[in-house]
Amino acid sequence: METHVLNFFLLFLFIYLSGYFIIFRKWSPKTRPLASSCFISLFHGTPAAVLAAAAILASPDRGFAAANTKFQNLVLDYSAAYFTADLLHLAAFFAGGGDFMFVFHHLATLFVIVTCRHVASHGAVAVLALLALAEATSAFQNAWALARARRSDARFATRLCEALSVPFYGLYSVVRGFFGPYVVFRMVVFYLSGGAEGVIATWVWVSWVVVVSMAIAGSVLWVSNLWVEVYRERSRKVEEKIR
């Protein structure tokens, strides 16, 4: 089975190293790795969302149990390479705390992608639909993350972070809190009705549903904590004005 993961992985590795040693070389040791991670994410997120949507629309069969097309497999390889490269980044600069969630998210995503690509060889429509939704907010998130990383030492970054926060949290909440669960619900209804019987093994689709649901729950928890942070910050500013 032809795969392009290695070629795409080397591409992402090159982009990461270019960001680390050239583009962000003057950033602090603390923010430089994060910026480089965001840099490769910029080359994955929006392109992956567009390619995933295109691969679904180009397929003659858009059912959740349809055989994967070559185009769909190419997109799966592209994303598998990105998540592998970013996992290496997390392994090299693991900081604990919030990094645990990102490690779990990447491993969960890789599991779904790899089993869809190499075990089931079917079901890419459902997987790519989830991928497209997940990456739809990627560019927004990376711009916010880069601004947030520099907000302590750059006034422009502080203003940009404040401007992006609420719109980004809102969009992220809708995509991860509504559209993502809706696709999972559609998957469960389809698979429970026997739509993939004899095509996708039960343990495969059940694991997809469980893993994706856990990843969505983690994303909702993450953005919920950010909303709490916004509330506390605004409450503090109101109290300061009253005083």
SULZI-V534994 format. One record per run of one state. SS is the DSSP state (H for helix, E for strand, L for the rest). FROM is the first residue (numbers start at 1). TO is the last residue. Records with the same first field share a line. If there is no record, write none. Layout:
# SULZI-V534994
SS->FROM-TO, FROM-TO
This chain:
# SULZI-V534994
L->1-4, 24-28, 58-66, 68-69, 93-98, 121-121, 123-123, 136-137, 151-154, 193-201, 243-243
H->5-23, 29-57, 70-92, 99-120, 124-135, 138-150, 155-192, 202-242
E->67-67, 122-122
